[in-house]
Amino acid sequence: MIADKIQKYLGKASWIRKMFEEGAALRKIHGEKNVYDFTLGNPAVEPPEAFHRELRKIAEHPEAGMHRYMSNAGYEETRRAVAEVLSERSSKTVGAGHVIMTCGAGGALNVVLKTILNPGEEIIILSPYFVEYNFYIDNHGGIPCPVATDPETFQPDLAAIEAAISSKTRALIINSPNNPTGVVYPRATLEKLGKLVSRKEQELGRTIFVISDEPYAGIVYDWLEIPSLFDCVRNAVIVTSHSKDLALPGERIGYLAASPEMEDVGKFMEGAVFCNRILGFVNAPALIQRLVTGLQHESVDIGEYQEKRDILYNHLTGLGFRMVKPDGAFYLFPRSPLEDDVEFVKAAQQHRILLVPGTGFGAPGYFRIAYCMEKEMIERSLPAWEDLARNLSLI
């Protein structure tokens, strides 16, 4: 009844959603407050007050034609506001013509892949990775090429990346701050990556894009720098959304931006605007574009996320769980105390703790904790974590 490929993919569907659905069943049995669901990166915080002010202003002072079609790239004033922020972060001058407003970061990534991929070309992804990358790449005839990061730090393994680049490589996707590890790639690493990619482009005689998936770029701790990819890589594209920094995941608003120094950047942007249309997105939602125009310097309270990180990190490491301390995003990615991470997740479920196995991110032997939940739920879960650790003889 449905396509064979989709039938096959349904069996590989996201572990995140699968565990979230199991949590819903457990809540019916044990009650909402007795289930500790760390599966879905769905922020419990509300958007900043500035969002509500802008929303009221637009509702109370509507403009004629504000719900009509616009350019497939989005409103000029919104793209200009985004470009100004990107220019502030970079030594490059980014213009509105380098930006396309999209239906979230997922929409932006699909537009970029549609624009650049020929059938059978490869996209390098760094594991652990956001599982949807595999499906997005396949959507456009590409082949995912996973490359493991350093198992101790989750930083890119540049030697492994170089070994993976071939005459079929079209792009590399990076994600910093990272989902699921929370690590941030430093400027020095990105600069080395840029030199590596440039050298391979010369050797192979073809353009290799570096796509930076940045929905968590606004959530970093201890004043850590998120370097601009535009300063490090010539053929760079940034895709991102306001799902996390403004807590608007349901609004599906994001953008893609091309480096002004990209080879033939005008042709790339022309192709991407066309693909935004023919993929059926047409344009990002008009109302939410207007809303985020004036919110480019706004953010949720990052201190709330850092407090939650510290509660869980300190408690779990004290119980014997091993992990890299995240510098951004809102995830922990500890090693599984059991060799089989799926079995560990099942064991945690017996304590009504819901987690996602590392297998779901291309990294068996780990598990993911999303700590964007209510602080009260995190604190309520701590005795259950202690019982789990005791049952596994960690304490």
C-alpha positions as CSV (number, residue, x, y, z in Angstrom):
1,M,0.0,0.0,0.0
2,I,2.9,2.4,0.7
3,A,6.3,2.5,-1.0
4,D,8.7,-0.3,-0.1
5,K,11.4,2.2,1.0
6,I,9.0,3.9,3.4
7,Q,7.9,0.6,4.8
8,K,11.5,-0.2,5.4
9,Y,12.2,3.2,7.0
10,L,9.2,2.9,9.3
11,G,11.1,0.0,11.0
12,K,14.1,2.4,11.5
13,A,12.0,5.3,12.6
14,S,13.3,7.6,15.3
15,W,14.1,6.1,18.7
16,I,13.3,9.5,20.1
17,R,9.6,9.3,19.0
18,K,9.4,5.6,19.9
19,M,10.5,6.2,23.5
20,F,8.3,9.3,23.8
21,E,5.3,7.2,22.8
22,E,6.2,4.5,25.3
23,G,6.3,7.2,27.9
24,A,2.8,8.2,27.1
25,A,1.7,4.7,27.8
26,L,3.6,4.6,31.1
27,R,2.0,7.9,32.2
28,K,-1.4,6.4,31.8
29,I,-0.4,3.6,34.2
30,H,1.7,5.5,36.8
31,G,0.5,9.1,36.5
32,E,2.3,12.1,35.0
33,K,4.5,12.9,38.0
34,N,5.8,9.3,38.4
35,V,7.3,9.1,35.0
36,Y,10.6,10.8,34.2
37,D,10.7,11.5,30.4
38,F,14.0,12.6,29.1
39,T,13.4,11.6,25.5
40,L,12.3,14.6,23.4
41,G,14.1,17.9,22.9
42,N,10.9,19.8,23.3
43,P,11.7,22.9,25.4
44,A,9.5,23.3,28.5
45,V,10.4,27.0,28.7
46,E,8.2,29.7,27.2
47,P,9.3,32.2,24.5
48,P,10.9,35.5,25.8
49,E,8.5,38.4,26.7
50,A,9.7,40.2,23.6
51,F,8.0,37.6,21.4
52,H,4.6,38.2,23.1
53,R,5.0,42.0,22.7
54,E,5.7,41.5,18.9
55,L,2.8,39.2,18.6
56,R,0.4,41.6,20.3
57,K,1.7,44.5,18.2
58,I,1.1,42.6,14.9
59,A,-2.4,41.4,16.1
60,E,-3.4,44.9,17.2
61,H,-2.0,46.8,14.1
62,P,-2.4,44.5,11.1
63,E,-1.1,45.6,7.7
64,A,-3.0,45.2,4.5
65,G,-1.6,42.2,2.5
66,M,0.4,40.8,5.4
67,H,-0.9,37.2,4.8
68,R,-0.2,37.2,1.1
69,Y,2.6,35.5,-0.8
70,M,6.0,37.0,-0.7
71,S,9.3,36.2,-2.4
72,N,10.1,32.5,-2.0
73,A,13.2,33.6,-0.2
74,G,11.1,35.4,2.5
75,Y,10.6,39.0,3.5
76,E,13.4,41.3,2.6
77,E,13.4,43.0,6.1
78,T,13.5,39.6,7.9
79,R,16.4,38.4,5.8
80,R,18.2,41.7,6.3
81,A,17.8,41.4,10.1
82,V,19.2,37.8,10.0
83,A,22.1,38.9,7.8
84,E,23.0,41.7,10.2
85,V,23.3,39.2,13.1
86,L,25.4,36.8,10.9
87,S,27.7,39.7,10.0
88,E,28.1,40.6,13.7
89,R,29.3,37.0,14.4
90,S,31.6,36.9,11.4
91,S,34.3,39.0,9.8
92,K,32.4,38.7,6.5
93,T,29.6,41.0,5.4
94,V,26.4,38.9,4.9
95,G,23.6,40.5,3.0
96,A,19.9,39.8,2.7
97,G,20.6,38.1,-0.6
98,H,22.6,35.4,1.2
99,V,19.7,34.4,3.3
100,I,16.5,32.4,2.7
101,M,13.8,32.0,5.4
102,T,12.7,28.4,5.7
103,C,10.3,26.1,7.5
104,G,12.7,25.3,10.3
105,A,16.3,23.9,10.2
106,G,14.9,20.6,8.8
107,G,13.4,22.5,5.9
108,A,16.6,24.5,5.4
109,L,18.7,21.4,5.3
110,N,16.4,19.7,2.8
111,V,16.5,22.8,0.6
112,V,20.3,22.8,0.6
113,L,20.6,19.1,-0.1
114,K,18.1,19.4,-3.0
115,T,20.1,22.2,-4.4
116,I,23.6,20.6,-4.4
117,L,23.1,16.8,-4.6
118,N,23.4,14.7,-7.7
119,P,22.2,11.1,-7.4
120,G,24.7,8.8,-5.8
121,E,26.8,11.6,-4.3
122,E,27.9,11.3,-0.7
123,I,27.3,13.4,2.4
124,I,29.6,12.9,5.3
125,I,27.9,13.0,8.7
126,L,29.7,12.8,12.0
127,S,28.5,10.2,14.5
128,P,26.8,10.5,16.8
129,Y,24.4,12.4,14.7
130,F,20.8,13.5,14.4
131,V,19.1,10.5,12.9
132,E,17.0,12.4,10.5
133,Y,20.1,13.3,8.5
134,N,20.0,9.8,6.9
135,F,16.5,10.4,5.7
136,Y,17.1,13.9,4.5
137,I,20.1,12.8,2.4
138,D,18.1,9.9,0.9
139,N,15.3,12.3,0.1
140,H,17.5,13.8,-2.6
141,G,19.3,10.8,-3.9
142,G,22.4,11.1,-1.8
143,I,24.2,8.5,0.3
144,P,25.1,9.2,4.0
145,C,28.7,8.5,4.9
146,P,29.0,8.3,8.7
147,V,32.4,9.2,10.2
148,A,33.0,8.6,13.9
149,T,34.1,11.5,16.2
150,D,36.7,11.0,18.9
151,P,35.1,8.6,21.4
152,E,36.6,10.4,24.4
153,T,35.7,14.0,23.4
154,F,33.1,13.7,20.5
155,Q,35.2,16.3,18.6
156,P,35.7,15.8,14.9
157,D,38.4,13.3,13.9
158,L,40.0,15.2,11.0
159,A,42.1,12.3,9.9
160,A,39.0,10.1,9.6
161,I,37.2,12.9,7.7
162,E,40.0,13.2,5.3
163,A,40.1,9.5,4.7
164,A,36.3,9.5,4.0
165,I,36.4,12.3,1.4
166,S,36.3,10.9,-2.1
167,S,35.4,11.9,-5.7
168,K,31.8,11.3,-4.7
169,T,31.8,13.6,-1.6
170,R,29.5,16.5,-2.1
171,A,29.3,17.9,1.4
172,L,30.0,17.4,5.1
173,I,27.3,18.2,7.8
174,I,28.5,19.4,11.2
175,N,26.3,20.2,14.2
176,S,27.7,22.4,17.0
177,P,26.6,22.7,19.7
178,N,25.9,19.0,19.0
179,N,22.8,16.9,19.4
180,P,23.1,14.5,21.1
181,T,26.5,15.2,22.9
182,G,26.3,18.9,23.7
183,V,29.9,19.5,22.6
184,V,31.0,22.7,20.9
185,Y,33.5,22.6,18.1
186,P,36.3,25.2,18.8
187,R,37.5,27.7,16.2
188,A,40.8,26.0,15.8
189,T,39.1,22.8,14.8
190,L,36.9,24.5,12.3
191,E,39.8,26.4,10.8
192,K,41.7,23.1,10.4
193,L,38.6,21.6,8.8
194,G,38.4,24.5,6.4
195,K,42.0,24.0,5.3
196,L,41.4,20.2,4.9
197,V,38.3,20.7,2.8
198,S,40.0,23.3,0.6
199,R,43.0,21.0,0.0
200,K,40.7,18.1,-1.0
201,E,38.7,20.4,-3.3
202,Q,42.0,21.2,-5.1
203,E,43.0,17.5,-5.2
204,L,39.6,16.3,-6.5
205,G,38.7,19.3,-8.7
206,R,35.2,19.7,-7.2
207,T,33.4,21.8,-4.7
208,I,32.8,20.3,-1.3
209,F,30.3,22.2,0.9
210,V,30.4,22.3,4.7
211,I,26.9,22.6,6.1
212,S,26.6,23.8,9.7
213,D,23.4,22.7,11.4
214,E,23.1,25.3,14.2
215,P,19.7,25.2,16.0
216,Y,21.5,25.2,19.4
217,A,24.0,28.0,18.6
218,G,22.1,30.3,21.0
219,I,22.4,27.8,23.9
220,V,26.0,27.8,25.1
221,Y,27.4,28.0,28.7
222,D,30.1,29.9,30.4
223,W,30.3,32.5,27.7
224,L,31.8,30.0,25.3
225,E,32.4,31.2,21.7
226,I,30.4,29.8,18.8
227,P,32.7,30.6,15.9
228,S,31.2,31.5,12.6
229,L,31.7,28.9,10.0
230,F,32.0,31.7,7.4
231,D,35.3,32.7,8.9
232,C,36.7,29.1,8.6
233,V,35.3,27.6,5.4
234,R,34.8,29.1,2.0
235,N,32.0,27.0,0.6
236,A,30.0,27.2,3.9
237,V,26.2,27.1,4.4
238,I,24.5,27.7,7.8
239,V,21.1,26.1,8.5
240,T,19.3,26.9,11.7
241,S,16.0,27.6,13.4
242,H,14.4,29.5,16.2
243,S,13.1,26.3,17.8
244,K,15.5,26.4,20.7
245,D,16.9,30.0,21.2
246,L,13.3,31.4,21.1
247,A,11.5,28.2,22.2
248,L,9.4,28.1,19.1
249,P,9.7,24.5,17.8
250,G,6.1,24.3,16.7
251,E,6.3,27.4,14.6
252,R,8.8,25.9,12.1
253,I,10.7,29.0,11.4
254,G,14.4,29.0,10.4
255,Y,16.7,30.0,7.6
256,L,19.7,29.0,5.5
257,A,22.6,31.4,4.8
258,A,25.4,31.0,2.3
259,S,28.8,32.4,2.9
260,P,29.3,35.6,0.8
261,E,32.7,34.1,-0.3
262,M,31.2,30.9,-1.6
263,E,32.1,29.9,-5.1
264,D,29.4,31.2,-7.4
265,V,27.2,32.1,-4.5
266,G,24.6,33.8,-6.7
267,K,23.9,30.6,-8.6
268,F,23.7,28.6,-5.3
269,M,21.1,31.1,-3.9
270,E,19.1,31.0,-7.1
271,G,19.0,27.2,-6.9
272,A,18.1,27.2,-3.2
273,V,15.2,29.7,-3.7
274,F,13.9,27.5,-6.5
275,C,14.2,24.4,-4.4
276,N,12.4,26.1,-1.4
277,R,9.5,26.5,-3.8
278,I,9.4,23.1,-5.6
279,L,9.8,21.1,-2.4
280,G,6.4,22.4,-1.4
281,F,7.5,24.8,1.3
282,V,7.0,27.8,-1.1
283,N,8.0,30.2,1.7
284,A,8.4,30.3,5.4
285,P,5.1,31.2,7.3
286,A,4.4,34.9,6.8
287,L,3.3,35.8,10.3
288,I,6.2,34.2,12.1
289,Q,8.7,35.8,9.7
290,R,7.4,39.2,10.7
291,L,7.5,38.2,14.4
292,V,11.2,37.1,14.4
293,T,12.4,40.1,12.4
294,G,12.8,42.1,15.6
295,L,13.8,39.2,17.8
296,Q,17.2,38.4,16.4
297,H,19.0,39.4,19.6
298,E,16.5,37.8,21.9
299,S,16.8,34.5,23.7
300,V,15.3,32.3,26.3
301,D,17.1,32.3,29.7
302,I,20.2,30.2,29.1
303,G,20.8,30.1,32.9
304,E,17.8,27.8,33.4
305,Y,19.4,25.2,31.0
306,Q,22.8,25.5,32.7
307,E,21.2,24.9,36.1
308,K,19.5,21.8,34.8
309,R,22.6,20.6,33.2
310,D,24.6,21.0,36.4
311,I,21.9,19.2,38.5
312,L,22.0,16.1,36.3
313,Y,25.6,16.1,35.4
314,N,26.8,16.4,39.0
315,H,24.3,13.9,40.3
316,L,24.9,11.2,37.6
317,T,28.6,11.5,37.6
318,G,28.4,11.1,41.4
319,L,26.5,7.9,40.9
320,G,29.2,6.5,38.6
321,F,27.8,7.4,35.1
322,R,30.6,8.5,32.7
323,M,30.1,11.4,30.2
324,V,31.5,14.4,28.6
325,K,30.3,17.6,30.2
326,P,28.3,19.5,27.5
327,D,29.2,23.1,26.7
328,G,25.9,23.8,24.9
329,A,22.5,22.5,23.7
330,F,20.4,20.7,26.3
331,Y,21.6,17.1,26.2
332,L,23.8,14.7,28.1
333,F,25.3,11.6,26.3
334,P,26.7,9.2,28.9
335,R,28.2,5.9,28.3
336,S,25.8,3.0,28.8
337,P,26.7,1.0,31.9
338,L,25.6,-2.1,30.0
339,E,27.3,-3.1,26.7
340,D,23.9,-3.1,25.0
341,D,22.5,0.4,25.2
342,V,19.1,-0.7,24.2
343,E,19.0,-3.1,27.1
344,F,20.1,-0.4,29.4
345,V,17.3,1.9,28.2
346,K,14.9,-1.0,28.9
347,A,16.4,-1.3,32.4
348,A,15.9,2.4,33.0
349,Q,12.3,2.1,31.9
350,Q,11.7,-0.3,34.8
351,H,12.4,2.7,37.0
352,R,10.1,4.9,34.9
353,I,13.1,6.8,33.4
354,L,12.7,7.3,29.7
355,L,15.9,7.7,27.6
356,V,17.0,7.3,24.0
357,P,19.7,4.7,23.2
358,G,22.8,5.8,21.5
359,T,22.1,3.3,18.7
360,G,19.4,5.8,17.6
361,F,22.2,8.4,16.9
362,G,24.6,6.0,15.2
363,A,26.6,5.5,18.4
364,P,25.9,2.2,20.2
365,G,27.1,2.1,23.8
366,Y,25.7,5.5,24.9
367,F,22.4,7.0,25.7
368,R,20.9,10.4,25.5
369,I,19.2,12.5,28.2
370,A,17.3,15.7,27.1
371,Y,17.2,18.1,30.1
372,C,15.0,20.8,28.6
373,M,12.2,19.5,30.8
374,E,10.8,21.2,33.9
375,K,13.4,21.5,36.7
376,E,10.9,20.0,39.2
377,M,10.7,16.8,37.1
378,I,14.4,16.5,36.9
379,E,14.7,16.8,40.7
380,R,11.9,14.3,41.2
381,S,13.8,11.8,39.1
382,L,17.0,11.8,41.1
383,P,15.9,9.0,43.6
384,A,14.9,6.9,40.6
385,W,18.4,7.4,39.1
386,E,19.9,6.3,42.4
387,D,17.8,3.1,42.4
388,L,18.9,2.4,38.8
389,A,22.6,2.9,39.6
390,R,22.3,0.7,42.6
391,N,20.6,-2.1,40.6
392,L,23.5,-1.9,38.1
393,S,26.1,-2.0,40.9
394,L,27.4,1.5,40.0
395,I,27.1,2.4,43.7
